[in-house]
Amino acid sequence: MKTPRLRDLLAAGAAVLSVTATALAPAPAFAQFGFGGIVYDPSNYAQNVLTAARTLEQINNQIRQLQNQATSLINEARNLASLPTSVLEPLQQQIRQTQQLLAQAQRISFDVQTIEREFARQYSGQNLTGSQREMVQGAEGRWRNSVAAFEDALKVQASAVGNIEGSRTAIDSLVTASQSATGALQAAQAGNQLLALQSQQLSDLIATVASMGRAQSLEAANSAAAKAQAREQLRRFLAPGRGYVPANAQMFRN
């Protein structure tokens, strides 16, 4: 508080001295001798006052420059400050949970080699060359595949629905942090985390669509295999020499 007051007093004194020097400037210069032989030169005195005023102005300019540099450094420090809020770990945990559910897919998993092997074994035309008993077992296995796939799809859907609350909490936290951001870095980090949240939600959506598509594909394959098996069973039933042979049946015991 003392420095601005002293600066104002010096500036006022310099202004008064400047006016005095201006008033004295037109008068002819002469030397006065006082006690002890000291020479007093009014023009020289006025010049010294002007020099002091200019020096004071230069000092004021330097002070203003230092203040501007300090302000600039403070703003740069704010721009480099990191966002104190982070939701990356909860989002990564939700993604890992969804991945675990997909990896736990029953019977026919999300693996290209496994799908090729199981389709060749259970859904190809080779199943139509076995015995009647083998065909019935194959149909039951395909039905179980469809049921398990729909169960897996429901689990993934339940996980995606459960993540909605976590997404809401993350959005509230990030929006609050972005609104109170003090610098460009904090605002950018808040935006990046919002993008990460959208990526997590997109992962849930992809997992849900994939699991439901898997269930529908297995059900469609089961339906196609069932139709082919029904045609083969009908052909065997109507084939000459291998068709239906009537026999006596006992319904009740005597």
VOBA-1610 file (N, C-alpha, C; in pm, whole numbers, padded with zeros to 5 digits, always signed):
BEGIN
Met+00083-00120+00000Met+00000+00000+00000Met+00086+00125+00000Lys+00213+00120+00052Lys+00298+00238+00061Lys+00358+00275-00073Thr+00389+00180-00155Thr+00457+00207-00282Thr+00373+00294-00376Pro+00245+00262-00402Pro+00165+00352-00489Pro+00154+00492-00432Arg+00143+00506-00301Arg+00130+00641-00243Arg+00257+00720-00265Leu+00377+00657-00243Leu+00504+00724-00264Leu+00520+00762-00410Arg+00476+00672-00500Arg+00488+00699-00643Arg+00402+00821-00681Asp+00282+00829-00623Asp+00194+00943-00653Asp+00254+01074-00603Leu+00314+01069-00485Leu+00375+01191-00430Leu+00492+01237-00516Leu+00577+01140-00560Leu+00689+01175-00646Leu+00642+01233-00779Ala+00536+01174-00834Ala+00483+01224-00961Ala+00429+01366-00945Ala+00362+01391-00833Ala+00307+01526-00810Ala+00421+01626-00793Gly+00526+01583-00718Gly+00640+01673-00702Gly+00709+01703-00832Ala+00722+01601-00915Ala+00786+01621-01045Ala+00705+01715-01133Ala+00572+01707-01124Ala+00488+01796-01203Ala+00505+01941-01158Val+00511+01960-01027Val+00527+02098-00975Val+00661+02154-01016Leu+00764+02069-01004Leu+00898+02114-01042Leu+00906+02142-01191Ser+00833+02061-01269Ser+00835+02083-01414Ser+00772+02217-01450Val+00661+02251-01380Val+00597+02381-01405Val+00688+02494-01363Thr+00753+02476-01253Thr+00846+02580-01204Thr+00960+02600-01302Ala+01014+02487-01352Ala+01125+02497-01447Ala+01080+02566-01575Thr+00956+02536-01618Thr+00905+02601-01740Thr+00891+02751-01719Ala+00846+02787-01601Ala+00828+02931-01573Ala+00961+03004-01564Leu+01061+02933-01519Leu+01192+02996-01502Leu+01275+02992-01630Ala+01238+02911-01725Ala+01321+02890-01844Ala+01343+03018-01924Pro+01244+03106-01950Pro+01268+03225-02034Pro+01361+03327-01969Ala+01373+03325-01838Ala+01457+03427-01771Ala+01601+03406-01807Pro+01676+03510-01818Pro+01818+03495-01850Pro+01892+03425-01739Ala+01983+03340-01779Ala+02059+03263-01682Ala+02164+03351-01618Phe+02178+03340-01487Phe+02284+03413-01417Phe+02320+03333-01294Ala+02432+03353-01243Ala+02482+03281-01127Ala+02472+03368-01005Gln+02430+03308-00898Gln+02424+03376-00772Gln+02521+03310-00675Phe+02591+03392-00606Phe+02687+03340-00510Phe+02631+03357-00370Gly+02626+03252-00302Gly+02576+03258-00166Gly+02689+03246-00067Phe+02652+03205+00051Phe+02750+03188+00156Phe+02842+03072+00123Gly+02966+03087+00151Gly+03061+02979+00130Gly+03101+02964-00014Gly+03065+03053-00104Gly+03106+03045-00243Gly+03030+02943-00326Ile+02906+02900-00284Ile+02825+02802-00358Ile+02752+02871-00472Val+02761+02812-00594Val+02700+02871-00712Val+02561+02810-00733Tyr+02461+02892-00756Tyr+02325+02846-00784Tyr+02288+02887-00925Asp+02259+02784-01011Asp+02223+02808-01152Asp+02079+02763-01172Pro+01980+02850-01187Pro+01839+02811-01202Pro+01815+02723-01325Ser+01876+02752-01439Ser+01853+02671-01560Ser+01904+02529-01540Asn+02016+02511-01477Asn+02071+02378-01452Asn+01982+02300-01355Tyr+01931+02374-01259Tyr+01842+02311-01162Tyr+01715+02260-01230Ala+01659+02341-01319Ala+01538+02300-01392Ala+01565+02179-01480Gln+01680+02175-01543Gln+01717+02061-01627Gln+01728+01933-01545Asn+01784+01946-01427Asn+01795+01829-01339Asn+01658+01777-01297Val+01566+01873-01273Val+01431+01832-01235Val+01363+01756-01349Leu+01378+01805-01472Leu+01320+01736-01587Leu+01381+01597-01605Thr+01511+01587-01586Thr+01577+01457-01596Thr+01523+01360-01491Ala+01504+01410-01370Ala+01449+01325-01264Ala+01307+01280-01298Ala+01226+01369-01357Ala+01089+01333-01394Ala+01089+01225-01502Arg+01177+01240-01603Arg+01185+01138-01708Arg+01230+01003-01649Thr+01325+01008-01557Thr+01371+00882-01495Thr+01259+00814-01418Leu+01180+00897-01347Leu+01067+00842-01273Leu+00965+00779-01367Glu+00942+00842-01481Glu+00848+00785-01578Glu+00898+00652-01634Gln+01030+00645-01660Gln+01089+00519-01706Gln+01073+00409-01602Ile+01092+00445-01476Ile+01074+00345-01369Ile+00929+00297-01362Asn+00835+00391-01380Asn+00694+00352-01381Asn+00663+00258-01497Asn+00720+00286-01612Asn+00700+00198-01727Asn+00756+00059-01701Gln+00874+00052-01640Gln+00932-00078-01609Gln+00847-00154-01508Ile+00791-00082-01410Ile+00703-00146-01312Ile+00580-00204-01381Arg+00522-00127-01474Arg+00405-00177-01547Arg+00440-00299-01631Gln+00557-00300-01692Gln+00601-00416-01770Gln+00615-00540-01681Leu+00674-00520-01563Leu+00688-00633-01470Leu+00552-00684-01425Gln+00457-00593-01402Gln+00322-00636-01364Gln+00255-00715-01476Asn+00272-00670-01599Asn+00215-00742-01712Asn+00278-00880-01728Gln+00410-00890-01709Gln+00477-01020-01718Gln+00429-01114-01608Ala+00410-01059-01487Ala+00360-01142-01378Ala+00220-01194-01408Thr+00135-01107-01461Thr+00000-01149-01499Thr+00004-01257-01606Ser+00093-01239-01704Ser+00106-01338-01810Ser+00152-01473-01756Leu+00246-01471-01662Leu+00293-01596-01601Leu+00183-01665-01521Ile+00103-01586-01451Ile-00009-01644-01375Ile-00109-01710-01469Asn-00139-01643-01582Asn-00232-01701-01679Asn-00175-01830-01741Glu-00046-01830-01769Glu+00016-01951-01824Glu+00011-02065-01723Ala+00034-02032-01596Ala+00026-02135-01492Ala-00114-02193-01483Arg-00216-02108-01496Arg-00354-02157-01495Arg-00381-02246-01616Asn-00328-02206-01731Asn-00351-02285-01852Asn-00284-02421-01845Leu-00175-02431-01766Leu-00103-02558-01754Leu-00150-02643-01637Ala-00244-02592-01557Ala-00294-02668-01442Ala-00378-02786-01489Ser-00360-02902-01426Ser-00433-03023-01464Ser-00570-03025-01398Leu-00662-03098-01462Leu-00797-03110-01408Leu-00794-03200-01285Pro-00849-03156-01172Pro-00842-03238-01051Pro-00936-03358-01053Thr-01026-03363-01148Thr-01125-03471-01155Thr-01090-03567-01268Ser-01102-03698-01241Ser-01075-03799-01344Ser-01176-03913-01328Val-01240-03949-01440Val-01338-04060-01440Val-01289-04174-01528Leu-01162-04172-01565Leu-01111-04274-01657Leu-01113-04413-01595Glu-01073-04424-01469Glu-01068-04557-01407Glu-01206-04622-01397Pro-01311-04551-01350Pro-01445-04612-01352Pro-01491-04652-01492Leu-01460-04569-01592Leu-01500-04603-01729Leu-01426-04726-01778Gln-01297-04736-01749Gln-01221-04854-01789Gln-01272-04978-01719Gln-01313-04965-01592Gln-01368-05079-01519Gln-01498-05127-01583Gln-01582-05036-01627Gln-01707-05075-01693Gln-01679-05145-01825Ile-01579-05096-01900Ile-01544-05162-02027Ile-01489-05302-02001Arg-01405-05316-01897Arg-01351-05450-01865Arg-01464-05545-01825Gln-01563-05496-01754Gln-01675-05580-01714Gln-01752-05630-01837Thr-01774-05541-01932Thr-01842-05582-02056Thr-01759-05683-02133Gln-01628-05663-02139Gln-01541-05758-02208Gln-01545-05895-02142Gln-01550-05898-02009Gln-01558-06025-01939Gln-01687-06100-01972Leu-01796-06027-01981Leu-01923-06092-02016Leu-01917-06151-02157Leu-01856-06078-02250Leu-01845-06130-02386Leu-01752-06252-02390Ala-01646-06249-02308Ala-01553-06363-02305Ala-01616-06486-02241Gln-01720-06468-02159Gln-01786-06578-02092Gln-01903-06635-02173Ala-01909-06602-02300Ala-02018-06652-02385Ala-02019-06805-02382Gln-02139-06860-02364Gln-02153-07004-02347Gln-02151-07076-02482Arg-02101-07199-02478Arg-02104-07294-02589Arg-02027-07241-02711Ile-02084-07156-02793Ile-02014-07100-02909Ile-01972-06957-02875Ser-01842-06935-02858Ser-01791-06806-02813Ser-01770-06712-02931Phe-01728-06588-02897Phe-01699-06488-03000Phe-01557-06510-03053Asp-01538-06617-03125Asp-01408-06651-03181Asp-01430-06712-03319Val-01359-06662-03417Val-01382-06705-03555Val-01355-06854-03572Gln-01245-06905-03519Gln-01211-07046-03535Gln-01312-07135-03464Thr-01356-07092-03345Thr-01457-07170-03273Thr-01588-07174-03351Ile-01628-07063-03407Ile-01752-07059-03484Ile-01743-07149-03606Glu-01631-07143-03677Glu-01615-07229-03796Glu-01621-07377-03757Arg-01554-07412-03648Arg-01552-07552-03606Arg-01691-07601-03562Glu-01760-07524-03482Glu-01890-07566-03431Glu-01998-07565-03539Phe-01990-07472-03632Phe-02088-07473-03741Phe-02067-07594-03832Ala-01941-07628-03856Ala-01914-07747-03937Ala-01961-07874-03867Arg-01956-07873-03735Arg-01994-07993-03661Arg-02143-08003-03635Gln-02210-07889-03613Gln-02349-07896-03569Gln-02450-07847-03672Tyr-02407-07761-03766Tyr-02505-07699-03855Tyr-02486-07736-04001Ser-02387-07811-04033Ser-02364-07846-04174Ser-02447-07968-04213Gly-02439-08003-04341Gly-02515-08117-04391Gly-02466-08250-04341Gln-02350-08256-04276Gln-02299-08383-04226Gln-02390-08442-04119Asn-02465-08356-04050Asn-02554-08405-03945Asn-02672-08484-04002Leu-02694-08474-04131Leu-02808-08544-04192Leu-02772-08686-04234Thr-02648-08725-04212Thr-02606-08861-04253Thr-02604-08958-04136Gly-02625-08911-04015Gly-02621-08998-03898Gly-02753-09070-03877Ser-02758-09141-03766Ser-02879-09215-03732Ser-02985-09119-03678Gln-03103-09176-03660Gln-03212-09095-03607Gln-03178-09042-03468Arg-03114-09124-03390Arg-03078-09082-03255Arg-02977-08966-03259Glu-02880-08977-03347Glu-02779-08871-03360Glu-02842-08740-03409Met-02939-08751-03497Met-03005-08631-03547Met-03083-08562-03436Val-03148-08641-03351Val-03222-08582-03239Val-03126-08514-03141Gln-03013-08577-03114Gln-02914-08517-03026Gln-02858-08387-03084Gly-02836-08386-03214Gly-02787-08265-03279Gly-02888-08151-03269Ala-03014-08183-03289Ala-03118-08080-03278Ala-03125-08024-03137Glu-03109-08109-03038Glu-03111-08063-02899Glu-02991-07973-02870Gly-02874-08010-02923Gly-02754-07928-02902Gly-02769-07790-02966Arg-02826-07786-03085Arg-02847-07656-03150Arg-02947-07570-03073Trp-03048-07633-03019Trp-03146-07560-02938Trp-03080-07501-02813Arg-02994-07580-02750Arg-02922-07532-02632Arg-02830-07415-02667Asn-02770-07419-02785Asn-02686-07307-02828Asn-02767-07177-02837Ser-02887-07187-02892Ser-02972-07068-02907Ser-03015-07014-02770Val-03053-07104-02681Val-03097-07061-02548Val-02981-06994-02473Ala-02862-07054-02481Ala-02745-06996-02413Ala-02710-06860-02471Ala-02722-06845-02603Ala-02690-06717-02666Ala-02787-06609-02622Phe-02915-06640-02611Phe-03011-06540-02562Phe-02984-06505-02416Glu-02941-06602-02338Glu-02906-06573-02199Glu-02786-06480-02192Asp-02685-06506-02274Asp-02568-06418-02278Asp-02605-06277-02320Ala-02695-06265-02417Ala-02739-06133-02463Ala-02809-06056-02351Leu-02890-06125-02273Leu-02959-06060-02162Leu-02860-06013-02057Lys-02753-06089-02033Lys-02652-06048-01936Lys-02581-05920-01981Val-02545-05915-02108Val-02477-05796-02160Val-02570-05676-02154Gln-02697-05695-02188Gln-02793-05586-02182Gln-02810-05536-02038Ala-02813-05629-01943Ala-02826-05589-01802Ala-02704-05510-01757Ser-02585-05550-01803Ser-02463-05476-01768Ser-02466-05336-01827Ala-02512-05324-01952Ala-02519-05191-02015Ala-02617-05101-01941Val-02729-05157-01899Val-02827-05078-01823Val-02769-05037-01688Gly-02693-05127-01625Gly-02631-05094-01497Gly-02527-04984-01509Asn-02465-04971-01625Asn-02363-04866-01645Asn-02423-04728-01666Ile-02553-04719-01684Ile-02616-04589-01708Ile-02598-04498-01587Glu-02612-04552-01467Glu-02597-04470-01347Glu-02454-04419-01334Gly-02356-04506-01364Gly-02218-04461-01361Gly-02190-04353-01464Ser-02252-04363-01580Ser-02236-04260-01683Ser-02296-04127-01638Arg-02410-04134-01572Arg-02473-04011-01523Arg-02385-03941-01420Thr-02327-04019-01329Thr-02239-03961-01228Thr-02115-03899-01293Ala-02060-03968-01392Ala-01941-03916-01461Ala-01973-03786-01535Ile-02089-03780-01599Ile-02128-03658-01671Ile-02142-03541-01575Asp-02208-03564-01461Asp-02223-03456-01363Asp-02087-03406-01316Ser-01996-03498-01288Ser-01864-03458-01239Ser-01786-03381-01345Leu-01790-03427-01468Leu-01712-03363-01574Leu-01770-03227-01613Val-01901-03216-01617Val-01962-03088-01652Val-01931-02984-01544Thr-01939-03026-01418Thr-01905-02934-01309Thr-01760-02891-01317Ala-01670-02988-01345Ala-01527-02955-01355Ala-01498-02864-01473Ser-01566-02886-01585Ser-01541-02803-01703Ser-01591-02661-01682Gln-01701-02646-01611Gln-01755-02512-01587Gln-01666-02431-01491Ser-01596-02500-01402Ser-01508-02430-01308Ser-01362-02439-01350Ala-01335-02476-01476Ala-01196-02485-01522Ala-01132-02347-01523Thr-01007-02341-01476Thr-00935-02215-01468Thr-00839-02193-01585Gly-00820-02290-01670Gly-00727-02275-01780Gly-00765-02362-01898Ala-00690-02344-02006Ala-00719-02418-02130Ala-00695-02566-02112Leu-00591-02605-02036Leu-00561-02747-02018Leu-00673-02818-01944Gln-00725-02758-01840Gln-00835-02819-01766Gln-00958-02834-01854Ala-00989-02733-01934Ala-01104-02743-02024Ala-01084-02854-02127Ala-00962-02864-02180Ala-00933-02970-02279Ala-00941-03108-02216Gln-00890-03122-02093Gln-00896-03252-02026Gln-01040-03292-01995Ala-01121-03198-01956Ala-01263-03227-01933Ala-01329-03274-02062Gly-01297-03207-02173Gly-01352-03250-02302Gly-01305-03389-02341Asn-01178-03419-02316Asn-01125-03552-02349Asn-01194-03661-02267Gln-01220-03633-02141Gln-01286-03733-02058Gln-01432-03752-02099Leu-01496-03646-02146Leu-01631-03662-02200Leu-01630-03751-02323Leu-01526-03736-02407Leu-01512-03824-02523Leu-01489-03968-02479Ala-01411-03987-02371Ala-01389-04122-02318Ala-01520-04183-02268Leu-01604-04102-02207Leu-01735-04149-02162Leu-01820-04192-02281Gln-01818-04114-02387Gln-01892-04152-02507Gln-01838-04282-02566Ser-01707-04302-02560Ser-01648-04426-02609Ser-01695-04546-02527Gln-01704-04526-02395Gln-01752-04636-02310Gln-01897-04670-02341Gln-01979-04567-02360Gln-02119-04591-02395Gln-02130-04658-02531Leu-02044-04619-02624Leu-02044-04683-02756Leu-02001-04829-02744Ser-01908-04859-02654Ser-01866-04998-02633Ser-01982-05083-02581Asp-02058-05026-02486Asp-02176-05098-02436Asp-02277-05123-02548Leu-02295-05023-02632Leu-02389-05038-02742Leu-02342-05146-02840Ile-02213-05145-02874Ile-02159-05246-02965Ile-02172-05385-02905Ala-02141-05397-02776Ala-02151-05528-02710Ala-02295-05579-02709Thr-02388-05488-02682Thr-02530-05528-02679Thr-02577-05574-02817Val-02542-05496-02919Val-02582-05533-03055Val-02517-05664-03097Ala-02388-05680-03063Ala-02317-05803-03102Ala-02375-05925-03033Ser-02403-05914-02904Ser-02457-06030-02832Ser-02597-06066-02881Met-02678-05963-02908Met-02813-05991-02959Met-02805-06046-03101Gly-02714-05992-03182Gly-02697-06046-03317Gly-02649-06189-03316Arg-02562-06223-03221Arg-02515-06362-03207Arg-02632-06455-03176Ala-02718-06414-03082Ala-02832-06497-03046Ala-02926-06515-03166Gln-02952-06408-03237Gln-03042-06417-03352Gln-02980-06502-03464Ser-02851-06491-03483Ser-02784-06570-03587Ser-02789-06718-03554Leu-02763-06751-03427Leu-02769-06893-03387Leu-02912-06947-03398Glu-03009-06865-03365Glu-03147-06909-03378Glu-03185-06929-03525Ala-03138-06838-03612Ala-03165-06854-03755Ala-03096-06979-03810Ala-02972-07003-03765Ala-02902-07124-03809Ala-02971-07249-03758Asn-03021-07244-03636Asn-03094-07359-03581Asn-03221-07385-03660Ser-03290-07278-03698Ser-03413-07294-03777Ser-03382-07355-03914Ala-03275-07307-03978Ala-03238-07363-04108Ala-03198-07509-04097Ala-03121-07542-03992Ala-03080-07681-03974Ala-03199-07769-03941Ala-03294-07717-03864Ala-03414-07794-03830Ala-03497-07825-03955Lys-03508-07728-04044Lys-03582-07752-04168Lys-03514-07858-04253Ala-03381-07849-04264Ala-03309-07950-04342Ala-03322-08088-04279Gln-03315-08092-04147Gln-03329-08221-04079Gln-03470-08276-04097Ala-03572-08191-04093Ala-03710-08237-04111Ala-03730-08295-04250Arg-03670-08233-04352Arg-03682-08286-04488Arg-03615-08424-04498Glu-03499-08439-04433Glu-03428-08566-04437Glu-03507-08673-04364Gln-03565-08639-04250Gln-03645-08738-04176Gln-03769-08778-04255Leu-03831-08681-04323Leu-03947-08714-04406Leu-03906-08803-04523Arg-03790-08775-04583Arg-03743-08858-04694Arg-03719-09001-04648Arg-03660-09016-04531Arg-03636-09150-04479Arg-03767-09222-04447Phe-03861-09146-04398Phe-03989-09206-04363Phe-04063-09257-04487Leu-04049-09180-04598Leu-04121-09217-04719Leu-04039-09305-04814Ala-03915-09330-04781Ala-03830-09411-04870Ala-03883-09554-04877Pro-03883-09615-05000Pro-03930-09754-05015Pro-03843-09850-04933Gly-03911-09939-04862Gly-03839-10039-04783Gly-03790-09989-04650Arg-03797-09860-04630Arg-03749-09807-04502Arg-03853-09718-04437Gly-03973-09725-04491Gly-04078-09640-04439Gly-04137-09692-04311Tyr-04258-09649-04286Tyr-04324-09685-04163Tyr-04375-09828-04174Val-04350-09908-04073Val-04398-10046-04066Val-04494-10056-03950Pro-04621-10084-03978Pro-04718-10091-03868Pro-04687-10210-03778Ala-04717-10197-03652Ala-04695-10304-03554Ala-04799-10290-03446Asn-04818-10398-03377Asn-04916-10396-03268Asn-04861-10317-03152Ala-04946-10238-03093Ala-04907-10157-02977Ala-05000-10188-02862Gln-04943-10207-02745Gln-05022-10236-02627Gln-05029-10108-02542Met-05148-10057-02529Met-05165-09930-02461Met-05176-09949-02309Phe-05247-10055-02265Phe-05271-10075-02120Phe-05236-10218-02084Arg-05192-10235-01964Arg-05165-10371-01915Arg-05294-10436-01869Asn-05297-10565-01891Asn-05415-10642-01846Asn-05413-10656-01694
//
